[in-house]
């Protein structure tokens, strides 16, 4: 089948060669474990049962999971083994199954969930560059959407990931995701809904504010997490502006703007020096 699971529409037969995402039709995973670094209503006390998939259909130059997004590491698992991973994480006490960067494996993920569907929420953790038609298919299996909204400006998204249409595709995708009812259980954990993540970038205050203007139109249906943890990483030698961390002034300017828009469904971080602590140690 010619793959068109993401807006790159590369049309590659991934049974024979790799697509734009850098993967063939084998499921490749770098790590799965109980991860406690997500939002509190995702990680909880026990941790989120997180599965890090290899390859990526976006490939931002500053990717903190660079080795994964470029498919430089990882181990191949069958659909049946993926289903067993879900079962294992559930038995370990995971509050949910957190599928990180799942887009290009969506059909295999569906097959695995049809083999074993855990009795905990399924989280679709994505960069946001998605086809709505694929999300409609996944919607039957997913309880929580955890998308990034990375860029507003076509010039900025073109510079950092080669996609002038990033905001156009991501905004439509997230507006679909935001229709998922937002439900927090008695245990304080998110059972259903959408949390949009936005990472403030160096020199990115203006772009961040435009993203907040957009989020303001869906703020009654979803939450947003405005993050300060940008860490210089990846292939950024040709991008001098990315070779420093975000300043406290930049980050607080974005948060103040969100408050001025009366965005109350929001998480934000106490400003701290970003570090590589957010980058897991890969198992495969």
C-alpha positions in Angstrom: 0.0 0.0 0.0 1.3 3.5 -0.9 1.6 5.3 2.5 -0.4 8.5 3.0 -0.8 8.3 6.7 0.7 11.8 7.2 0.5 15.1 5.3 3.8 14.4 3.6 1.8 12.0 1.3 5.1 10.4 0.2 3.2 7.4 -1.3 6.0 4.9 -0.5 5.2 1.2 -0.3 6.7 0.7 3.1 6.7 -3.0 2.7 9.7 -2.5 0.3 11.4 0.7 1.5 11.2 3.5 4.0 8.9 6.5 3.7 9.6 10.1 4.5 9.3 9.2 8.2 12.4 7.0 7.8 10.6 3.8 8.6 9.3 0.7 6.7 6.3 -1.2 7.9 8.2 -2.8 10.8 7.3 -1.4 14.3 10.5 0.0 15.8 10.5 1.1 19.4 13.4 2.6 21.5 11.9 2.4 25.0 8.7 1.6 26.9 8.3 2.2 30.6 6.4 4.1 33.4 7.2 7.7 32.6 6.6 10.4 35.3 7.5 13.4 33.3 4.2 14.2 31.7 1.5 16.5 32.9 0.3 15.6 36.4 -3.1 14.3 35.2 -1.3 12.1 32.7 1.6 10.8 34.8 -0.1 10.6 38.2 1.6 8.7 41.0 2.6 5.5 39.1 3.6 7.0 35.8 2.3 7.0 32.2 2.9 3.7 30.3 4.9 5.3 27.6 6.0 3.7 24.3 8.6 5.7 22.2 8.2 4.8 18.5 11.1 5.5 16.1 10.9 7.5 12.9 9.0 10.8 12.4 7.0 12.5 9.8 8.0 16.0 10.9 11.7 16.0 11.8 12.3 19.3 13.5 16.0 20.2 13.5 16.0 20.7 17.3 14.3 17.5 18.1 15.1 16.4 21.7 14.5 12.7 20.6 16.7 13.2 17.6 18.0 9.6 17.5 14.5 8.3 17.5 13.0 10.8 15.0 15.8 9.9 12.5 15.3 6.2 13.1 18.9 5.8 14.2 18.1 3.2 16.9 15.4 1.0 18.2 14.3 -2.6 18.2 11.7 -4.2 15.9 8.5 -5.6 17.5 5.6 -7.5 16.0 2.0 -6.4 16.4 1.5 -9.2 18.9 4.6 -8.1 20.9 3.2 -4.5 20.9 -0.1 -5.8 22.3 2.0 -7.6 25.0 3.8 -4.3 25.8 0.4 -2.7 26.4 -0.5 -5.6 28.7 2.8 -5.4 30.6 2.6 -1.7 31.2 -1.0 -2.0 32.4 0.1 -4.8 34.9 2.9 -2.5 36.1 0.3 0.0 37.2 0.4 2.5 34.4 -2.4 5.1 34.5 -2.6 5.0 30.7 -0.9 3.8 27.5 1.0 6.7 26.0 1.9 6.3 22.3 4.7 8.8 21.5 5.0 9.7 17.8 2.5 7.1 16.6 1.3 8.5 13.3 3.3 6.4 10.9 2.4 3.2 12.9 -1.3 4.0 13.3 -2.5 0.9 11.4 -0.2 -1.5 13.3 -1.3 0.2 16.6 -4.9 -0.4 15.7 -4.2 -4.1 15.1 -2.4 -4.3 18.4 -5.3 -2.7 20.3 -7.7 -5.1 18.6 -5.5 -8.0 20.0 -5.5 -6.4 23.5 -7.3 -3.3 24.5 -6.1 -2.2 28.1 -8.7 -1.1 30.6 -6.9 2.2 31.0 -6.9 5.3 28.6 -5.0 5.3 25.4 -3.0 8.5 24.8 -2.1 9.7 21.3 1.0 11.8 21.8 1.8 13.6 18.5 3.7 16.5 16.9 0.4 17.7 15.5 1.2 17.3 11.7 -1.7 14.9 11.0 -4.4 14.0 8.5 -7.9 14.5 10.0 -9.0 11.3 8.2 -6.4 9.2 10.0 -7.4 10.8 13.3 -11.0 9.9 12.7 -9.9 6.3 12.3 -7.8 6.4 15.5 -10.5 8.2 17.4 -12.3 4.9 17.9 -9.3 3.6 19.9 -7.9 6.8 21.5 -9.2 8.4 24.7 -6.7 11.2 25.2 -5.0 13.4 22.5 -1.7 15.0 23.5 -0.7 17.0 20.4 2.0 19.6 20.0 1.3 23.0 18.4 4.8 24.0 17.4 4.6 26.9 15.0 2.2 29.5 13.6 4.4 31.2 11.0 4.9 29.3 7.7 8.4 30.8 7.5 9.4 29.5 10.9 7.9 26.0 10.3 9.7 25.9 6.9 13.0 26.9 8.5 12.8 24.3 11.3 11.1 21.4 9.7 10.6 22.2 6.0 6.8 22.4 6.3 5.2 25.7 5.3 1.8 24.1 5.9 2.5 23.0 9.5 0.0 25.3 11.2 -2.7 24.8 8.5 -2.5 21.0 9.0 -2.0 21.0 12.8 -4.7 23.5 13.6 -7.3 21.5 11.7 -6.1 18.3 13.3 -6.2 19.7 16.8 -9.6 21.3 16.3 -10.8 17.8 15.5 -9.1 16.3 18.6 -10.6 19.0 20.8 -14.0 17.5 20.3 -13.0 14.6 22.6 -15.0 15.2 25.9 -12.7 16.4 28.7 -13.2 14.1 31.6 -11.1 13.8 34.8 -11.8 10.8 36.9 -12.3 10.6 40.7 -8.7 9.7 41.0 -7.6 13.0 39.4 -6.4 11.4 36.2 -7.4 12.4 32.7 -9.7 9.8 31.2 -10.7 11.6 28.0 -9.9 14.9 26.4 -7.1 17.0 24.7 -4.1 18.8 26.1 -2.2 20.9 23.5 1.5 21.4 24.1 3.4 24.4 23.0 7.2 24.8 23.5 8.3 28.4 23.6 11.4 28.8 21.4 14.3 31.3 21.5 13.2 34.5 19.7 9.7 32.8 19.4 7.6 35.0 21.6 5.6 36.6 18.7 4.9 33.2 17.2 3.8 31.8 20.6 1.4 34.7 21.1 -0.2 34.0 17.7 -0.6 30.3 18.7 -2.3 31.5 21.9 -4.7 33.7 19.8 -5.6 30.5 17.9 -6.0 28.4 21.0 -8.3 31.1 22.4 -10.9 29.9 19.9 -11.0 26.4 21.4 -10.0 27.1 25.0 -13.4 25.9 26.3 -12.8 22.4 24.9 -9.1 21.7 25.6 -6.2 22.5 27.9 -2.9 24.0 26.8 0.6 23.4 28.4 3.0 26.2 27.7 6.5 24.8 28.2 9.8 26.5 28.9 12.0 23.4 28.7 13.6 24.1 25.3 17.2 22.6 25.3 19.7 23.1 22.5 19.8 19.7 20.8 19.7 18.0 17.4 21.1 19.3 14.2 21.2 23.1 14.9 24.7 24.1 13.8 23.1 26.3 11.0 20.6 27.8 13.4 22.4 30.3 15.8 19.1 31.4 17.4 18.5 27.8 18.6 21.8 27.5 20.3 20.6 29.0 23.6 17.8 28.4 26.0 14.7 30.4 26.3 15.0 33.4 28.7 12.8 34.0 31.7 11.6 37.2 30.1 10.6 35.4 26.9 8.7 32.7 28.7 6.9 35.1 31.2 5.9 37.3 28.3 4.1 34.4 26.7 2.4 33.3 30.0 1.3 36.9 30.7 -0.2 37.1 27.3 -2.2 33.8 27.9 -3.5 35.3 31.2 -4.5 38.5 29.4 -6.6 36.3 27.0 -8.3 34.7 30.1 -7.0 31.3 29.1 -7.6 29.4 32.4 -7.4 25.8 31.1 -3.6 26.1 31.1 -0.5 24.4 32.6 2.7 26.3 32.8 6.1 25.7 34.4 7.9 27.5 37.1 10.7 28.8 35.0 13.9 26.8 35.4 17.0 26.1 33.4 16.2 23.6 30.8 18.4 20.5 30.7 18.7 17.1 29.1 16.9 15.5 32.0 13.8 15.6 29.7 15.5 13.2 27.3 15.1 9.5 28.3 17.9 7.0 28.3 17.0 4.7 25.4 16.9 1.0 25.9 17.3 -0.1 22.3 
